[in-house]
């Protein structure tokens, strides 16, 4: 299929955690890599946009995890575009094991920003060539805005954005927010539960030496995280995760 992009990845030891299964951060790394590879193959990848002083950013991601692949497994990741809007592109993903079993379904939204002002650029120039597969949906609903619950949060410690957090666009890579959020969930809870669904809203850019903190909210097995700027309490990212007890 012309507009479908497929990659194969081996789950190595450094993609896994104490469960010997792939980490949420590794999942988002694979999604990001395949999105970039597909865009590059179609003429609007990182290098193509850099020539126009533009770059991609992911705005929202929603992933449903049926089963997390384990150490030494090989996965097949399929990705394709969906009908873009004026300022937003949409991309879906499906991950399969070597028996063609669906492991993970994900949907995402993206913007193109100009490098000078970091403002969204119209998708008008990309609509004709965007690699769309009509009527195929990993998740039919577009990624949604996260609403925090009306309960008191538990505030986390402040932390600084460090050089290792910064990506090639000069701001915090999206996977770092996932790591900060999941690290704030007690280890004892993670030992008895598995992540079954995650929603992420990327709201504002964090940059080197920024001071941040996390407010965490818990409703039974649902966690919400607001990652905020210490300077002005500006929201940088909102993350919602659903966990299920291990059998």
C-alpha atoms as an extended CHARMM CRD file, in Angstrom:
* protein
*
       247  EXT
         1         1  UNK       CA              0.0000000000        0.0000000000        0.0000000000  PROA      1               0.0000000000
         2         2  UNK       CA              1.5940000000        3.2200000000       -1.2160000000  PROA      2               0.0000000000
         3         3  UNK       CA              0.8010000000        5.4760000000        1.7490000000  PROA      3               0.0000000000
         4         4  UNK       CA              1.5350000000        2.9080000000        4.4560000000  PROA      4               0.0000000000
         5         5  UNK       CA              4.9710000000        3.0020000000        6.0690000000  PROA      5               0.0000000000
         6         6  UNK       CA              6.2930000000       -0.1020000000        7.8350000000  PROA      6               0.0000000000
         7         7  UNK       CA              9.3000000000       -0.5170000000       10.1260000000  PROA      7               0.0000000000
         8         8  UNK       CA             10.5940000000       -3.5030000000       12.0720000000  PROA      8               0.0000000000
         9         9  UNK       CA             12.2140000000       -3.0630000000       15.4800000000  PROA      9               0.0000000000
        10        10  UNK       CA             13.9180000000       -5.5270000000       17.8050000000  PROA      10              0.0000000000
        11        11  UNK       CA             13.1430000000       -5.0930000000       21.5050000000  PROA      11              0.0000000000
        12        12  UNK       CA             16.5680000000       -5.0470000000       23.1150000000  PROA      12              0.0000000000
        13        13  UNK       CA             17.4830000000       -4.9790000000       26.8030000000  PROA      13              0.0000000000
        14        14  UNK       CA             17.7490000000       -1.1890000000       26.8230000000  PROA      14              0.0000000000
        15        15  UNK       CA             14.1660000000       -0.8490000000       25.5520000000  PROA      15              0.0000000000
        16        16  UNK       CA             12.8000000000       -2.6970000000       28.5940000000  PROA      16              0.0000000000
        17        17  UNK       CA             12.2870000000       -2.1800000000       32.3200000000  PROA      17              0.0000000000
        18        18  UNK       CA             12.1460000000       -4.3990000000       35.4000000000  PROA      18              0.0000000000
        19        19  UNK       CA              9.2480000000       -6.3590000000       33.8170000000  PROA      19              0.0000000000
        20        20  UNK       CA             11.4070000000       -7.2500000000       30.7760000000  PROA      20              0.0000000000
        21        21  UNK       CA              8.7620000000       -5.5380000000       28.6510000000  PROA      21              0.0000000000
        22        22  UNK       CA              9.1000000000       -2.4540000000       26.4740000000  PROA      22              0.0000000000
        23        23  UNK       CA              8.9000000000        0.8270000000       28.3930000000  PROA      23              0.0000000000
        24        24  UNK       CA              6.4250000000        3.6040000000       27.5600000000  PROA      24              0.0000000000
        25        25  UNK       CA              9.4070000000        5.8020000000       26.6740000000  PROA      25              0.0000000000
        26        26  UNK       CA             10.6840000000        3.2240000000       24.1690000000  PROA      26              0.0000000000
        27        27  UNK       CA              7.1970000000        3.0420000000       22.6640000000  PROA      27              0.0000000000
        28        28  UNK       CA              7.1590000000        6.7840000000       22.0780000000  PROA      28              0.0000000000
        29        29  UNK       CA             10.6920000000        6.6550000000       20.6620000000  PROA      29              0.0000000000
        30        30  UNK       CA              9.5950000000        4.0710000000       18.0920000000  PROA      30              0.0000000000
        31        31  UNK       CA              6.4700000000        6.0650000000       17.1810000000  PROA      31              0.0000000000
        32        32  UNK       CA              8.5290000000        9.2200000000       16.7350000000  PROA      32              0.0000000000
        33        33  UNK       CA             11.1810000000        7.4410000000       14.6490000000  PROA      33              0.0000000000
        34        34  UNK       CA              8.6990000000        5.8530000000       12.2680000000  PROA      34              0.0000000000
        35        35  UNK       CA              6.7890000000        9.1340000000       11.8760000000  PROA      35              0.0000000000
        36        36  UNK       CA             10.0380000000       10.9010000000       10.9460000000  PROA      36              0.0000000000
        37        37  UNK       CA             11.1060000000        8.1440000000        8.5480000000  PROA      37              0.0000000000
        38        38  UNK       CA              7.7420000000        8.2020000000        6.7890000000  PROA      38              0.0000000000
        39        39  UNK       CA              7.7350000000       11.9900000000        6.4940000000  PROA      39              0.0000000000
        40        40  UNK       CA             11.3040000000       11.9550000000        5.1710000000  PROA      40              0.0000000000
        41        41  UNK       CA             10.4070000000        9.3850000000        2.5020000000  PROA      41              0.0000000000
        42        42  UNK       CA              7.5580000000       11.6150000000        1.3120000000  PROA      42              0.0000000000
        43        43  UNK       CA              9.6000000000       14.8210000000        1.0650000000  PROA      43              0.0000000000
        44        44  UNK       CA              8.5220000000       16.6660000000        4.2200000000  PROA      44              0.0000000000
        45        45  UNK       CA             10.8260000000       15.2250000000        6.8610000000  PROA      45              0.0000000000
        46        46  UNK       CA             13.1940000000       17.0090000000        9.2150000000  PROA      46              0.0000000000
        47        47  UNK       CA             15.7730000000       17.9280000000        6.5600000000  PROA      47              0.0000000000
        48        48  UNK       CA             13.1320000000       19.1060000000        4.0760000000  PROA      48              0.0000000000
        49        49  UNK       CA             11.4340000000       21.4050000000        6.5890000000  PROA      49              0.0000000000
        50        50  UNK       CA             14.7640000000       22.6980000000        7.9540000000  PROA      50              0.0000000000
        51        51  UNK       CA             15.4690000000       24.1790000000        4.5230000000  PROA      51              0.0000000000
        52        52  UNK       CA             12.2760000000       26.2150000000        4.9610000000  PROA      52              0.0000000000
        53        53  UNK       CA             13.1350000000       27.1420000000        8.5560000000  PROA      53              0.0000000000
        54        54  UNK       CA             10.3480000000       24.9200000000        9.8350000000  PROA      54              0.0000000000
        55        55  UNK       CA             10.0640000000       21.8150000000       12.0280000000  PROA      55              0.0000000000
        56        56  UNK       CA              7.5010000000       19.2480000000       13.1680000000  PROA      56              0.0000000000
        57        57  UNK       CA              6.1740000000       19.0230000000       16.7190000000  PROA      57              0.0000000000
        58        58  UNK       CA              3.7920000000       16.4470000000       18.1280000000  PROA      58              0.0000000000
        59        59  UNK       CA              0.7770000000       18.0130000000       19.8460000000  PROA      59              0.0000000000
        60        60  UNK       CA             -1.1960000000       15.0570000000       21.2080000000  PROA      60              0.0000000000
        61        61  UNK       CA             -0.8160000000       11.2830000000       21.3510000000  PROA      61              0.0000000000
        62        62  UNK       CA             -3.2860000000        8.6480000000       22.5140000000  PROA      62              0.0000000000
        63        63  UNK       CA             -2.1200000000        5.0270000000       22.7680000000  PROA      63              0.0000000000
        64        64  UNK       CA             -4.0940000000        1.9130000000       23.7290000000  PROA      64              0.0000000000
        65        65  UNK       CA             -1.8100000000       -0.8880000000       24.8840000000  PROA      65              0.0000000000
        66        66  UNK       CA             -3.3260000000       -4.3260000000       24.4220000000  PROA      66              0.0000000000
        67        67  UNK       CA             -0.0380000000       -6.0320000000       25.2410000000  PROA      67              0.0000000000
        68        68  UNK       CA              3.4580000000       -4.5950000000       25.6600000000  PROA      68              0.0000000000
        69        69  UNK       CA              6.1180000000       -6.4750000000       23.6600000000  PROA      69              0.0000000000
        70        70  UNK       CA              8.8590000000       -8.1810000000       25.6190000000  PROA      70              0.0000000000
        71        71  UNK       CA             12.6260000000       -8.3980000000       25.4910000000  PROA      71              0.0000000000
        72        72  UNK       CA             13.9780000000      -10.1430000000       22.3150000000  PROA      72              0.0000000000
        73        73  UNK       CA             10.6670000000       -9.8150000000       20.4430000000  PROA      73              0.0000000000
        74        74  UNK       CA             10.5560000000       -8.2730000000       16.9810000000  PROA      74              0.0000000000
        75        75  UNK       CA              7.6950000000       -5.8800000000       16.2850000000  PROA      75              0.0000000000
        76        76  UNK       CA              6.2050000000       -4.5000000000       13.0920000000  PROA      76              0.0000000000
        77        77  UNK       CA              5.1510000000       -0.8590000000       13.2780000000  PROA      77              0.0000000000
        78        78  UNK       CA              2.7540000000        0.4780000000       10.6410000000  PROA      78              0.0000000000
        79        79  UNK       CA              1.9570000000        4.1750000000       10.3190000000  PROA      79              0.0000000000
        80        80  UNK       CA             -0.0780000000        6.3070000000        7.9480000000  PROA      80              0.0000000000
        81        81  UNK       CA             -1.5740000000        9.7660000000        7.6550000000  PROA      81              0.0000000000
        82        82  UNK       CA             -5.1650000000       10.8470000000        8.1000000000  PROA      82              0.0000000000
        83        83  UNK       CA             -6.9300000000       13.8420000000        6.6020000000  PROA      83              0.0000000000
        84        84  UNK       CA             -5.1330000000       17.0160000000        7.8280000000  PROA      84              0.0000000000
        85        85  UNK       CA             -6.8420000000       20.1900000000        8.9740000000  PROA      85              0.0000000000
        86        86  UNK       CA             -5.7180000000       23.7750000000        8.4520000000  PROA      86              0.0000000000
        87        87  UNK       CA             -2.9710000000       23.7430000000       11.1120000000  PROA      87              0.0000000000
        88        88  UNK       CA             -2.9310000000       20.0910000000       12.1770000000  PROA      88              0.0000000000
        89        89  UNK       CA             -1.7650000000       16.8210000000       10.6640000000  PROA      89              0.0000000000
        90        90  UNK       CA             -2.9510000000       13.4590000000       11.9710000000  PROA      90              0.0000000000
        91        91  UNK       CA             -1.0810000000       10.1690000000       12.0370000000  PROA      91              0.0000000000
        92        92  UNK       CA             -2.0500000000        6.7090000000       13.2870000000  PROA      92              0.0000000000
        93        93  UNK       CA              0.1020000000        3.7610000000       14.3100000000  PROA      93              0.0000000000
        94        94  UNK       CA             -0.3590000000        0.0340000000       14.8720000000  PROA      94              0.0000000000
        95        95  UNK       CA              2.2230000000       -2.3340000000       16.3600000000  PROA      95              0.0000000000
        96        96  UNK       CA              2.1180000000       -6.0820000000       15.7040000000  PROA      96              0.0000000000
        97        97  UNK       CA              4.1250000000       -9.0600000000       16.9180000000  PROA      97              0.0000000000
        98        98  UNK       CA              5.5980000000      -11.7160000000       14.6240000000  PROA      98              0.0000000000
        99        99  UNK       CA              2.2980000000      -13.6350000000       14.7370000000  PROA      99              0.0000000000
       100       100  UNK       CA              0.4670000000      -10.5610000000       13.3780000000  PROA      100             0.0000000000
       101       101  UNK       CA             -1.2710000000       -9.9600000000       16.6930000000  PROA      101             0.0000000000
       102       102  UNK       CA             -2.1470000000       -6.3110000000       17.2920000000  PROA      102             0.0000000000
       103       103  UNK       CA             -0.2320000000       -5.1060000000       20.3540000000  PROA      103             0.0000000000
       104       104  UNK       CA             -0.6780000000       -1.3260000000       20.4270000000  PROA      104             0.0000000000
       105       105  UNK       CA             -2.9490000000        1.1820000000       18.6790000000  PROA      105             0.0000000000
       106       106  UNK       CA             -2.0890000000        4.8830000000       18.6710000000  PROA      106             0.0000000000
       107       107  UNK       CA             -3.3050000000        8.1430000000       17.1840000000  PROA      107             0.0000000000
       108       108  UNK       CA             -1.4810000000       11.4630000000       17.1080000000  PROA      108             0.0000000000
       109       109  UNK       CA             -1.7460000000       15.0780000000       15.9930000000  PROA      109             0.0000000000
       110       110  UNK       CA              1.1320000000       17.2640000000       14.7870000000  PROA      110             0.0000000000
       111       111  UNK       CA              1.9350000000       20.8570000000       13.8710000000  PROA      111             0.0000000000
       112       112  UNK       CA              4.6090000000       22.4310000000       11.7280000000  PROA      112             0.0000000000
       113       113  UNK       CA              6.2140000000       25.4510000000       13.4000000000  PROA      113             0.0000000000
       114       114  UNK       CA              8.4220000000       28.1350000000       11.9250000000  PROA      114             0.0000000000
       115       115  UNK       CA             11.8430000000       28.2420000000       13.5690000000  PROA      115             0.0000000000
       116       116  UNK       CA             11.8850000000       31.9970000000       14.1260000000  PROA      116             0.0000000000
       117       117  UNK       CA              8.5920000000       32.5560000000       15.9430000000  PROA      117             0.0000000000
       118       118  UNK       CA              7.5860000000       28.9640000000       16.8260000000  PROA      118             0.0000000000
       119       119  UNK       CA              4.1250000000       29.6090000000       15.3800000000  PROA      119             0.0000000000
       120       120  UNK       CA              2.0580000000       26.9740000000       13.5020000000  PROA      120             0.0000000000
       121       121  UNK       CA              2.3280000000       26.9140000000        9.7220000000  PROA      121             0.0000000000
       122       122  UNK       CA             -0.6520000000       26.1650000000        7.4560000000  PROA      122             0.0000000000
       123       123  UNK       CA             -0.9010000000       22.5950000000        6.1710000000  PROA      123             0.0000000000
       124       124  UNK       CA             -2.1810000000       23.8680000000        2.8250000000  PROA      124             0.0000000000
       125       125  UNK       CA              1.0970000000       23.0820000000        1.0110000000  PROA      125             0.0000000000
       126       126  UNK       CA              1.1050000000       19.5050000000        2.3390000000  PROA      126             0.0000000000
       127       127  UNK       CA             -2.5240000000       18.4230000000        1.8370000000  PROA      127             0.0000000000
       128       128  UNK       CA             -2.0100000000       17.0730000000       -1.6990000000  PROA      128             0.0000000000
       129       129  UNK       CA              1.0600000000       14.9930000000       -0.8510000000  PROA      129             0.0000000000
       130       130  UNK       CA              0.2040000000       13.9130000000        2.6830000000  PROA      130             0.0000000000
       131       131  UNK       CA              0.2190000000       10.0550000000        2.7750000000  PROA      131             0.0000000000
       132       132  UNK       CA             -3.4140000000        9.4180000000        3.7060000000  PROA      132             0.0000000000
       133       133  UNK       CA             -5.1490000000        6.0590000000        3.9540000000  PROA      133             0.0000000000
       134       134  UNK       CA             -8.8910000000        6.8450000000        3.9950000000  PROA      134             0.0000000000
       135       135  UNK       CA            -11.1330000000        4.9240000000        6.3700000000  PROA      135             0.0000000000
       136       136  UNK       CA             -8.3210000000        3.1700000000        8.2420000000  PROA      136             0.0000000000
       137       137  UNK       CA             -8.1730000000        4.1240000000       11.9110000000  PROA      137             0.0000000000
       138       138  UNK       CA             -5.9590000000        2.7310000000       14.6350000000  PROA      138             0.0000000000
       139       139  UNK       CA             -8.1620000000        4.7910000000       16.9700000000  PROA      139             0.0000000000
       140       140  UNK       CA            -11.1320000000        6.4030000000       15.2870000000  PROA      140             0.0000000000
       141       141  UNK       CA            -11.4210000000        9.3910000000       17.6400000000  PROA      141             0.0000000000
       142       142  UNK       CA             -8.8470000000       12.1460000000       17.3000000000  PROA      142             0.0000000000
       143       143  UNK       CA             -6.5710000000       12.6930000000       20.3240000000  PROA      143             0.0000000000
       144       144  UNK       CA             -8.4700000000       14.7110000000       22.9110000000  PROA      144             0.0000000000
       145       145  UNK       CA             -7.6530000000       17.5410000000       25.3100000000  PROA      145             0.0000000000
       146       146  UNK       CA             -6.9700000000       16.2430000000       28.8250000000  PROA      146             0.0000000000
       147       147  UNK       CA             -9.0460000000       17.6330000000       31.6870000000  PROA      147             0.0000000000
       148       148  UNK       CA             -7.5580000000       17.3790000000       35.1620000000  PROA      148             0.0000000000
       149       149  UNK       CA             -9.8250000000       16.0200000000       37.9220000000  PROA      149             0.0000000000
       150       150  UNK       CA            -11.2560000000       18.2990000000       40.5700000000  PROA      150             0.0000000000
       151       151  UNK       CA             -9.2210000000       16.7790000000       43.3940000000  PROA      151             0.0000000000
       152       152  UNK       CA             -6.1550000000       17.9320000000       45.2740000000  PROA      152             0.0000000000
       153       153  UNK       CA             -2.8700000000       17.0120000000       43.5840000000  PROA      153             0.0000000000
       154       154  UNK       CA              0.3090000000       15.7070000000       45.1190000000  PROA      154             0.0000000000
       155       155  UNK       CA              3.1120000000       18.0860000000       44.1590000000  PROA      155             0.0000000000
       156       156  UNK       CA              6.4220000000       16.6210000000       43.0980000000  PROA      156             0.0000000000
       157       157  UNK       CA              9.9160000000       17.9630000000       43.5780000000  PROA      157             0.0000000000
       158       158  UNK       CA             11.3440000000       20.6110000000       41.2880000000  PROA      158             0.0000000000
       159       159  UNK       CA             13.8250000000       19.5140000000       38.6720000000  PROA      159             0.0000000000
       160       160  UNK       CA             15.8770000000       21.2780000000       36.0180000000  PROA      160             0.0000000000
       161       161  UNK       CA             15.8530000000       20.6270000000       32.2780000000  PROA      161             0.0000000000
       162       162  UNK       CA             19.2810000000       19.1420000000       31.5730000000  PROA      162             0.0000000000
       163       163  UNK       CA             21.3310000000       18.8460000000       28.3560000000  PROA      163             0.0000000000
       164       164  UNK       CA             20.3020000000       15.1990000000       27.9210000000  PROA      164             0.0000000000
       165       165  UNK       CA             16.6420000000       16.2730000000       27.7180000000  PROA      165             0.0000000000
       166       166  UNK       CA             17.1460000000       18.5020000000       24.6510000000  PROA      166             0.0000000000
       167       167  UNK       CA             16.4850000000       17.2340000000       21.1290000000  PROA      167             0.0000000000
       168       168  UNK       CA             17.6010000000       18.3910000000       17.6840000000  PROA      168             0.0000000000
       169       169  UNK       CA             14.9530000000       21.1420000000       17.6420000000  PROA      169             0.0000000000
       170       170  UNK       CA             16.4290000000       22.7440000000       20.7570000000  PROA      170             0.0000000000
       171       171  UNK       CA             13.6470000000       21.9110000000       23.2080000000  PROA      171             0.0000000000
       172       172  UNK       CA             12.7550000000       19.0270000000       25.5070000000  PROA      172             0.0000000000
       173       173  UNK       CA             12.0910000000       15.8550000000       23.5510000000  PROA      173             0.0000000000
       174       174  UNK       CA              8.5420000000       14.5660000000       23.9160000000  PROA      174             0.0000000000
       175       175  UNK       CA              9.7180000000       11.2750000000       25.4330000000  PROA      175             0.0000000000
       176       176  UNK       CA             11.1720000000       13.0680000000       28.4530000000  PROA      176             0.0000000000
       177       177  UNK       CA              7.7100000000       14.1680000000       29.6000000000  PROA      177             0.0000000000
       178       178  UNK       CA              6.6240000000       10.5260000000       29.5250000000  PROA      178             0.0000000000
       179       179  UNK       CA              9.6150000000        9.5580000000       31.6580000000  PROA      179             0.0000000000
       180       180  UNK       CA              9.0060000000       12.3420000000       34.1820000000  PROA      180             0.0000000000
       181       181  UNK       CA              5.3500000000       11.3700000000       34.5300000000  PROA      181             0.0000000000
       182       182  UNK       CA              5.8070000000        7.6070000000       34.8670000000  PROA      182             0.0000000000
       183       183  UNK       CA              8.7030000000        8.0680000000       37.3070000000  PROA      183             0.0000000000
       184       184  UNK       CA              6.3260000000        9.9330000000       39.6210000000  PROA      184             0.0000000000
       185       185  UNK       CA              4.0790000000        6.8750000000       39.9670000000  PROA      185             0.0000000000
       186       186  UNK       CA              5.1340000000        4.7630000000       42.9820000000  PROA      186             0.0000000000
       187       187  UNK       CA              7.2670000000        1.7470000000       42.1230000000  PROA      187             0.0000000000
       188       188  UNK       CA              5.1250000000       -0.4340000000       44.3730000000  PROA      188             0.0000000000
       189       189  UNK       CA              2.0830000000        0.4280000000       42.2300000000  PROA      189             0.0000000000
       190       190  UNK       CA              3.9420000000       -0.2930000000       38.9830000000  PROA      190             0.0000000000
       191       191  UNK       CA              5.0020000000       -3.6970000000       40.3320000000  PROA      191             0.0000000000
       192       192  UNK       CA              1.3560000000       -4.7610000000       40.5790000000  PROA      192             0.0000000000
       193       193  UNK       CA             -0.1630000000       -2.9670000000       37.5600000000  PROA      193             0.0000000000
       194       194  UNK       CA              0.4670000000       -2.6040000000       33.8530000000  PROA      194             0.0000000000
       195       195  UNK       CA             -0.0640000000        0.4430000000       31.6460000000  PROA      195             0.0000000000
       196       196  UNK       CA             -3.0800000000       -0.0910000000       29.3830000000  PROA      196             0.0000000000
       197       197  UNK       CA             -3.7170000000        3.3910000000       27.9740000000  PROA      197             0.0000000000
       198       198  UNK       CA             -1.9450000000        6.7420000000       27.8470000000  PROA      198             0.0000000000
       199       199  UNK       CA             -2.9410000000       10.1930000000       26.6110000000  PROA      199             0.0000000000
       200       200  UNK       CA             -0.4240000000       13.0110000000       26.2640000000  PROA      200             0.0000000000
       201       201  UNK       CA             -0.9680000000       16.7100000000       25.5150000000  PROA      201             0.0000000000
       202       202  UNK       CA              2.1660000000       18.6910000000       24.6690000000  PROA      202             0.0000000000
       203       203  UNK       CA              1.2970000000       22.2920000000       25.4500000000  PROA      203             0.0000000000
       204       204  UNK       CA              4.3860000000       24.4720000000       25.7040000000  PROA      204             0.0000000000
       205       205  UNK       CA              8.0900000000       24.0600000000       25.0350000000  PROA      205             0.0000000000
       206       206  UNK       CA             10.5230000000       23.5130000000       27.8780000000  PROA      206             0.0000000000
       207       207  UNK       CA             14.1250000000       24.5050000000       27.2480000000  PROA      207             0.0000000000
       208       208  UNK       CA             17.5360000000       24.0920000000       28.8400000000  PROA      208             0.0000000000
       209       209  UNK       CA             17.8470000000       25.1580000000       32.5010000000  PROA      209             0.0000000000
       210       210  UNK       CA             14.0800000000       25.6330000000       32.9050000000  PROA      210             0.0000000000
       211       211  UNK       CA             12.8970000000       24.6300000000       36.3870000000  PROA      211             0.0000000000
       212       212  UNK       CA              9.8730000000       22.3290000000       36.3310000000  PROA      212             0.0000000000
       213       213  UNK       CA              7.6570000000       20.4240000000       38.7470000000  PROA      213             0.0000000000
       214       214  UNK       CA              4.8740000000       17.8480000000       38.5290000000  PROA      214             0.0000000000
       215       215  UNK       CA              1.4140000000       17.8250000000       40.0590000000  PROA      215             0.0000000000
       216       216  UNK       CA              0.0880000000       14.2650000000       40.2070000000  PROA      216             0.0000000000
       217       217  UNK       CA             -3.5760000000       13.2930000000       40.6130000000  PROA      217             0.0000000000
       218       218  UNK       CA             -4.8370000000        9.7660000000       41.2130000000  PROA      218             0.0000000000
       219       219  UNK       CA             -8.3360000000        8.3840000000       40.8070000000  PROA      219             0.0000000000
       220       220  UNK       CA             -8.1450000000        4.6670000000       41.5970000000  PROA      220             0.0000000000
       221       221  UNK       CA             -5.9960000000        3.2250000000       38.7510000000  PROA      221             0.0000000000
       222       222  UNK       CA             -6.0460000000        6.4140000000       36.6610000000  PROA      222             0.0000000000
       223       223  UNK       CA             -3.1930000000        8.9170000000       36.9970000000  PROA      223             0.0000000000
       224       224  UNK       CA             -3.0360000000       12.4870000000       35.7490000000  PROA      224             0.0000000000
       225       225  UNK       CA              0.1360000000       14.5400000000       35.6210000000  PROA      225             0.0000000000
       226       226  UNK       CA              0.5470000000       18.2510000000       35.0300000000  PROA      226             0.0000000000
       227       227  UNK       CA              4.1500000000       19.1430000000       34.2300000000  PROA      227             0.0000000000
       228       228  UNK       CA              4.5470000000       22.8340000000       34.9850000000  PROA      228             0.0000000000
       229       229  UNK       CA              7.0850000000       25.6210000000       34.7550000000  PROA      229             0.0000000000
       230       230  UNK       CA              8.3130000000       26.6510000000       38.2080000000  PROA      230             0.0000000000
       231       231  UNK       CA              8.8220000000       30.2400000000       36.9950000000  PROA      231             0.0000000000
       232       232  UNK       CA              5.2130000000       31.0200000000       36.0710000000  PROA      232             0.0000000000
       233       233  UNK       CA              3.2070000000       27.8040000000       36.7040000000  PROA      233             0.0000000000
       234       234  UNK       CA              2.7010000000       27.4980000000       32.9470000000  PROA      234             0.0000000000
       235       235  UNK       CA              1.5500000000       24.0300000000       31.8620000000  PROA      235             0.0000000000
       236       236  UNK       CA              4.1310000000       22.2970000000       29.6630000000  PROA      236             0.0000000000
       237       237  UNK       CA              2.4010000000       18.9430000000       29.3080000000  PROA      237             0.0000000000
       238       238  UNK       CA             -0.6180000000       17.0360000000       30.6130000000  PROA      238             0.0000000000
       239       239  UNK       CA             -0.4970000000       13.2460000000       30.7740000000  PROA      239             0.0000000000
       240       240  UNK       CA             -3.2650000000       10.7820000000       31.6250000000  PROA      240             0.0000000000
       241       241  UNK       CA             -2.5570000000        7.0840000000       32.1160000000  PROA      241             0.0000000000
       242       242  UNK       CA             -4.8140000000        4.1260000000       32.8510000000  PROA      242             0.0000000000
       243       243  UNK       CA             -3.3620000000        1.0910000000       34.6400000000  PROA      243             0.0000000000
       244       244  UNK       CA             -4.7950000000       -2.3730000000       35.2240000000  PROA      244             0.0000000000
       245       245  UNK       CA             -3.9550000000       -4.8650000000       37.9710000000  PROA      245             0.0000000000
       246       246  UNK       CA             -1.6870000000       -7.7140000000       37.0090000000  PROA      246             0.0000000000
       247       247  UNK       CA             -3.4430000000      -11.0560000000       37.0210000000  PROA      247             0.0000000000
